[in-house]
């Protein structure tokens, strides 16, 4: 069944710049704490003064709450608008990577243009065509047609039993360890199966290789397990 019309055309009244701010805040914000404007400015490569001015405009539109010296957070309406764009962006990323063979970086850049011009009916049909994907190629959740971001049940890779599949969400490691993981295909969005689990190590099977990870490293890798109940 094709999803409901989440946008209803109202998002078209927002400029692409405003949409970009809302989406960036939604991606960077964690928990209930306001997002520092310095972090937003750095991510967008825009001067802090310009970021300050835009956040005040967005607050006047009822889309964000701006707290001087603390940061900015999305209102309920701002979150809805952000999800409207995020849904299109991440669906296009899936299509561009899985169907056209682009790498994740190139797909992200192309999706940044497509996200602003995709009507509801196209986004919904794209969702159906792709088989209702839950995450983009980097493992980031795709909002549904109602604008809801599905709840995520994350755990450490080390917690999964042999035979369990899933995809990598994130990890916080030093540069050398990060390079090792990337060289072996362990990166955000990568799908895997736990081939074997021992007391000191975990053997992970990826698309074209297998890698053995010590338990302490597997503890630091956050994953989302595959739902086998469907």
C-alpha positions as CSV (number, residue, x, y, z in Angstrom):
1,X,0.0,0.0,0.0
2,X,1.3,3.4,-0.9
3,X,1.9,5.7,2.1
4,X,-0.1,8.7,3.1
5,X,0.7,12.2,1.7
6,X,3.0,13.4,4.4
7,X,4.0,16.6,2.7
8,X,0.7,17.9,1.4
9,X,2.6,20.5,-0.6
10,X,3.3,22.7,2.4
11,X,7.0,22.1,2.4
12,X,7.3,23.8,-1.0
13,X,6.8,27.1,0.8
14,X,10.1,26.7,2.5
15,X,13.3,27.6,0.6
16,X,15.9,24.9,-0.1
17,X,18.1,26.7,2.3
18,X,15.6,26.4,5.1
19,X,15.0,22.7,4.4
20,X,18.7,22.2,4.5
21,X,19.0,23.7,7.9
22,X,16.1,21.6,9.3
23,X,17.5,18.4,7.9
24,X,21.0,19.2,9.2
25,X,19.7,19.9,12.7
26,X,17.7,16.7,12.7
27,X,20.8,14.7,11.7
28,X,23.1,16.3,14.2
29,X,20.9,16.7,17.3
30,X,21.2,14.1,20.0
31,X,18.7,13.7,22.8
32,X,17.0,16.7,24.2
33,X,20.0,19.0,24.3
34,X,20.0,22.0,21.8
35,X,22.5,21.7,18.9
36,X,25.3,24.3,19.3
37,X,25.2,26.9,16.5
38,X,29.0,26.5,16.1
39,X,28.5,22.8,15.3
40,X,25.7,23.7,12.8
41,X,27.9,26.3,11.2
42,X,30.8,23.9,10.9
43,X,28.7,21.2,9.3
44,X,27.2,23.6,6.8
45,X,30.4,25.5,6.2
46,X,28.6,28.7,6.8
47,X,29.6,31.7,9.0
48,X,28.1,31.7,12.5
49,X,26.5,35.1,11.8
50,X,24.6,33.6,8.9
51,X,23.5,30.6,10.9
52,X,22.3,32.8,13.7
53,X,20.2,34.9,11.3
54,X,18.6,31.8,9.7
55,X,17.8,30.2,13.0
56,X,16.0,33.3,14.1
57,X,14.0,33.2,10.8
58,X,13.2,29.5,11.4
59,X,12.1,30.3,14.9
60,X,9.7,33.0,13.6
61,X,8.2,30.3,11.4
62,X,7.7,28.1,14.4
63,X,10.1,25.5,13.2
64,X,12.9,25.7,15.8
65,X,13.5,26.9,19.3
66,X,16.6,29.1,19.5
67,X,18.2,29.6,22.8
68,X,21.0,32.2,22.7
69,X,24.4,30.8,23.9
70,X,22.9,27.3,24.1
71,X,21.8,26.3,20.6
72,X,18.8,25.3,18.5
73,X,16.3,22.4,18.6
74,X,13.4,21.5,16.3
75,X,9.8,22.0,17.2
76,X,7.3,19.3,16.4
77,X,6.5,21.0,13.2
78,X,10.2,21.5,12.4
79,X,10.8,17.8,13.0
80,X,7.9,16.9,10.6
81,X,9.3,19.1,7.9
82,X,12.8,17.7,8.4
83,X,11.5,14.1,8.1
84,X,9.7,15.0,4.9
85,X,13.0,15.9,3.3
86,X,15.0,13.1,5.0
87,X,12.6,10.5,3.7
88,X,13.2,11.5,0.1
89,X,16.9,12.0,0.5
90,X,17.5,8.5,2.0
91,X,15.1,6.7,-0.4
92,X,17.1,8.2,-3.3
93,X,20.3,7.2,-1.6
94,X,19.1,3.6,-1.5
95,X,18.0,3.7,-5.2
96,X,21.2,5.3,-6.4
97,X,23.5,2.8,-4.6
98,X,21.5,-0.4,-5.0
99,X,20.1,0.2,-8.5
100,X,22.6,2.5,-10.2
101,X,25.8,1.4,-8.5
102,X,26.9,4.8,-7.1
103,X,29.0,4.8,-4.0
104,X,27.5,6.3,-0.8
105,X,29.3,9.7,-1.1
106,X,28.1,10.2,-4.7
107,X,24.6,9.1,-3.9
108,X,24.4,11.5,-1.0
109,X,25.5,14.4,-3.2
110,X,22.9,13.5,-5.9
111,X,20.2,13.0,-3.3
112,X,20.8,16.5,-1.9
113,X,19.4,17.8,-5.2
114,X,16.6,15.3,-5.7
115,X,15.2,15.6,-2.1
116,X,13.8,19.1,-2.8
117,X,12.0,18.3,-6.1
118,X,10.4,14.9,-5.4
119,X,6.6,15.0,-5.0
120,X,4.8,12.7,-2.6
121,X,3.5,10.3,-5.2
122,X,7.1,9.7,-6.5
123,X,8.5,9.2,-3.0
124,X,5.8,6.7,-2.1
125,X,6.2,4.8,-5.4
126,X,10.0,4.7,-4.8
127,X,9.5,3.3,-1.3
128,X,7.3,0.5,-2.8
129,X,9.8,-0.2,-5.6
130,X,12.7,-0.5,-3.2
131,X,10.7,-2.9,-0.9
132,X,10.2,-0.4,2.0
133,X,13.8,0.0,3.1
134,X,14.3,0.9,6.8
135,X,17.7,2.4,6.4
136,X,19.9,4.2,3.8
137,X,23.3,2.8,2.7
138,X,24.9,4.2,5.8
139,X,22.4,2.6,8.1
140,X,20.5,5.8,8.9
141,X,16.8,5.3,9.5
142,X,14.3,6.3,6.7
143,X,11.2,8.1,8.0
144,X,7.9,6.5,6.9
145,X,5.2,8.2,4.9
146,X,3.7,9.6,8.1
147,X,6.9,11.4,9.0
148,X,7.8,9.0,11.9
149,X,11.3,7.7,12.3
150,X,11.1,4.0,13.2
151,X,12.4,3.1,16.7
152,X,15.8,1.5,16.6
153,X,17.0,-1.4,18.8
154,X,20.8,-0.9,18.7
155,X,23.3,-3.2,20.5
156,X,26.9,-4.0,20.4
157,X,28.1,-6.4,17.7
158,X,29.5,-8.6,20.5
159,X,26.0,-9.2,21.8
160,X,24.8,-11.0,18.7
161,X,24.8,-14.8,18.5
162,X,26.1,-16.9,15.6
163,X,23.7,-16.8,12.7
164,X,22.3,-13.4,13.5
165,X,22.4,-10.8,10.7
166,X,22.2,-7.1,10.8
167,X,23.9,-3.9,9.6
168,X,26.5,-1.6,11.1
169,X,25.3,1.7,12.5
170,X,28.3,3.4,14.0
171,X,31.5,3.1,16.0
172,X,33.8,5.4,17.8
173,X,37.4,4.2,17.4
174,X,40.8,5.7,16.8
175,X,42.0,6.4,13.3
176,X,44.1,3.3,12.8
177,X,41.3,1.0,14.0
178,X,38.8,2.9,11.8
179,X,41.1,2.3,8.8
180,X,41.3,-1.4,9.6
181,X,37.5,-1.7,9.8
182,X,37.0,0.2,6.6
183,X,39.6,-2.0,4.8
184,X,37.6,-5.0,5.8
185,X,34.2,-3.6,4.8
186,X,33.0,-2.9,8.3
187,X,31.4,0.5,7.8
188,X,28.1,2.2,8.6
189,X,25.4,0.6,6.6
190,X,27.3,-2.6,5.8
191,X,25.2,-5.7,6.1
192,X,26.7,-8.7,7.9
193,X,26.1,-12.1,9.5
194,X,27.8,-13.4,12.6
195,X,29.5,-16.5,11.3
196,X,30.8,-17.6,14.7
197,X,31.0,-16.2,18.2
198,X,33.7,-17.3,20.6
199,X,34.7,-16.1,24.1
200,X,37.5,-13.8,22.8
201,X,36.4,-13.0,19.2
202,X,33.6,-12.7,16.7
203,X,33.8,-13.9,13.1
204,X,31.8,-11.6,10.9
205,X,30.8,-12.4,7.3
206,X,30.3,-9.4,5.0
207,X,29.3,-9.2,1.3
208,X,32.7,-10.4,-0.1
209,X,34.9,-11.2,2.9
210,X,35.1,-12.4,6.5
211,X,36.9,-10.7,9.3
212,X,37.6,-11.8,12.9
213,X,37.2,-9.1,15.5
214,X,38.4,-9.3,19.1
215,X,35.6,-9.0,21.6
216,X,36.8,-5.6,22.9
217,X,36.6,-4.1,19.4
218,X,33.2,-5.8,18.7
219,X,32.0,-4.2,22.0
220,X,32.5,-0.7,20.4
221,X,30.6,-1.4,17.2
222,X,26.9,-0.4,17.4
223,X,24.7,-2.5,15.1
224,X,21.0,-3.0,14.4
225,X,20.0,-6.6,14.2
226,X,18.0,-8.0,11.3
227,X,14.4,-8.6,12.0
228,X,13.8,-12.3,11.4
229,X,10.2,-12.4,12.5
230,X,8.8,-11.2,9.2
